């Protein structure tokens, strides 16, 4: 049953990506972050109240830093969603596990232990070969900046995940962590709107803002439930079904054509992500969920 919750969460996050892509034609990334965060604050605040979870925290600085990194990742991902094929943007964002493996390899290099990290090195190499295969057939020079931001979204998501791990070890519940991430999204989105301006509300484009926030919040809820009651390793690997849903949406709704090399690259990234998740689970059992 918990596997179904994770698959549903992945479907909801992919569906949110579809809504972001449609809404981005009328609204900038700052506005999308603001409204996603605002709906998340309301939703998670109500959820915390229902579950009797206090939103008071003893670690405001850590939450602020985690929110800053998370918002940077979210902003980069939303930009990539607006300017790249949906499947490409989704896959690049899901590379966070590969980036975490890369950071572990880097740490081992500094400590002179790289010879003990053969599986991690192979995982990282597979992931980046997948990136090369996937991006070559799907973007031109006009999409280079969006592709770079897509890669950065996955990298910053990895940093945010490690901060979530630190907060989890201090006893902070995920609902509280995600709530403050939503608060940070509201603040950062509002600041961005003041800097780049506010788009006029054009109907029916404005209606896409509602499902962006609702689907993200429902996805968080399903993912949290899956991780809370299921086998961590199984649930974490099922999270990669989001790439499959993204590819289906990309082809069916937007008419994107994915070459054979692109599918091969996506497959390599999925394999490397699953391998990185397995290695991470052995190193850090019962780690918290990665967020989108």
N, C-alpha and C positions, 0 to 999 in steps of 0.2 A: 504493500500500500504506500509506503514512504517513497518508493521508486516513482510511483505515479505522481506524487506531490512534486518531486524534483523535475519530472518531465513537464508537468503543468507549469512550473515556475519558468522553465526554459522557454516554453511556448509563449508565456506572458511577456517575458523580456524581449523575445523576438518580435512579438506583436507591438510592443512599445517602440521598438526600432522602426517599424513600419509607420507608426503614427508620427514619430519624430521626423521621418523623411518627408511625409506629407506636410506637416506643420512648418518645416524649415523653409518652405517656399514663401511663407508670409511672415515668419518670425525669426529673429536671430538667435544664436546659441544662448546668449545671456537670458533672454526671455524664456526659452525652453527650460533652462536650469531653474529659473525663479519659480515658474509654475509647477514644475515637477516637485521642487522642494516644498512649496506651499501646501500642495495636496498631501505630500508625505508627512508634513508636520501635523496636519489635522488627523490623518489616518493613524499614524503611529502614536500620537498623543492619546487618541481614543483607545487604541489597542493596549497601551501601557496602563491606562486607567482600568480597563476591563480586567486585565491580568493582575492588577494590584502591584505593578512595578513602578517604583518611584523614579522620577526623572532627575532628581537631585544627584549630583556627582561630586566626588572628591578630586577629580582629575580634569578640570576644565581646560587646562593647557594642552593635555594630550588629545582631548576631543577636538580642540580648535585646530591642532596640527593635522590630525587625521581628516578632519573636514576639508581643510585647505587642499591636501593632496587629492582627496576624493573628488572635490569639485573640479580641480584641474583635469583629472582623468575623465570626468563626465563631460566637461566642456570640449575636450579634444575628441571624445567619442561622438558627441552630437555633431560636431563639425564634419567629422569623417562620414557619419551617416548621411549628412546633407549632400556631400560631394563625391562619394564613392558608391559603387554598387553595394546593396545592403549586405550581401553575403561576405564581401571583402571587409567591410567595416566591422561586422559582427566577429569575424574570425580574428582580425587584428586585436580587437579588444579582449578576446578570450585567451590571448597569449600570456596572460599574467602569470600562470603557473610556469611557463617556460622562462619568463624573466626571473621569477623567484629562483629557479634552478640555476640561471646564469649568475645571479648574485651569490648563490652558495658556492659555485665554482670559483668566482672571483675571490671570495673569502678564503677558500682553500688554497688558492694561488699565493695569497699574502702570507698564509701560515705554512706554506711549503708542503701541503698535503694533497696536491692535485692528483698524485698517483692513486689515491684512494677514492677518487671521485669519477672513475671511468664511466659509470652509468649516467651520471649527471651531465658529463661533458657530451656524451652521445645524444642525450635528450636535447640539450641546447642546440647542438649542430643540426639535428633533425628538424627542430622547430624553425631555425633560420633558413634551412634549405626549403622548407615549406613556404616560407614568406616569399622567397625569390621566385619559386614556381607559381605561386598564386598571383603575385603582383604583375609579373611580366605580361600575362595575357589580358589583364583587366584594367590597367590604367595607362593613360598617355601623359605627356609632360604637363598638361593642365591640371592633372590630379596628383602631381608629385607632392605638393604641400599637404593635401588632405591625407595622402598615404603616410607621410611622416607623422602627422598628428595622430593617425590611427595607431601607428606603432607606439607613440608616446602615451596614448591612452592605456594601452596594455601595460606599459612599463610603470606608469604612475599608479595604476590599479594594483600592481604588485607591491609597491611601497605602502599604499593604503592598507592592503591586506595584512602586511607585517605589523602595521600600527594597530589594526584590529586585534591581531594575535596578542600584542602587548597589553591592550586594554582587557582582553578576555582573561589573561593570566592574573590581572588585578581584580577580577571578579565582576567586571562590568557586563551586564546582560546585553545581548545583541540588540534588543528592542531599544535600549537607551543609546547604544552606539549609533544605530541607524537614525534615531530621532535627531541626534545632534548633527549628524551628517545632513539631514534634511534642513535643519536650521541653518547650517553653513551654506547650503545651496540657495536658500532664500536670500541670505545676506550677500553672497557673492553675485547672485543673479541680479539683485537690485543695484549693486554697485556697477555691474557691467551695463545695465540698462541706462544708468545715469551717464555712463561714459560714451556709449555708442548710440543711444537714443532708443525710443520706444516706437515700435511699428504700429500703424493704424490697424484697428481690429477689422478684418475683412471676413465677412461671413460667406460660406460656411467654414473657411480655413481656421477661424478661431476655435471652432468646436474640437479640433484635434488636440488642443491643449489639455482638455479634460481627461481623455483616455491615456495621455502620456503619464500623468501623475497617478491615475487610478491603476493602470496596468503595472507600473513600477512598484506601487505599494502592495498590490496583490501578489506580484512576483516575489517580493521580499518576504511576505507572509508565508507563501507556499514553500519557499526555500528554507526559511527558518524552521518550519514544521518538519520538513524532510530531514534536516540535519539534526533536529532535536530528538527524533524518534527512530531514525534509520541508521544503517551501517555507514559510517562516515565515508569510507573509501568508495563504496558502491554509489552513494548519492553524489559524491564529488565528480565521479566519472560520468554519471548521467547528465551532469550539467552541460556537457559538451553537445548534447542533443540540440542546444540552442543554435549551434552552427548549422545543423541540418535544417531546422525550421527557417533560419535566415536564408539559406540557399533556396528553399522552396518558395518563400515569399519573393525573393529577388527575381526568380525566373517567372513565377506566375503573375505577380502584380506589376512588376516594373519592366518586364521583357528583357532583363539582363541575360546576356549570353556568356556562359562560363565555359571556357575551353577545357579540353582534357587535362592540360597542364594545371589549370586552375583547380580542378577537382582533386588532382593528385596533391597539390600543395595544401589544400584544405585538409585532405586525409592525413598528410604528414604532421600538420599542426595538431590535429585531434590526437594522433598517436603519441606525439611528444608531450602534449598536455596531460594525457592520461598517465604516461610514464612518470612525468614530474609529480603528478598528484600522488601516485603510489609511493614514490621515494619520499615525498614530503610527509605522508601519513606515517611511514616507518620512523621518520625523524621526529615528528611532532604529532603524536596521536591525539585525536579528538580536537583538532584545530577548528576554529570557527569558519563559517562560510565566507566565500568571496562574494562581493556585492557588485551589482550593476545598476 
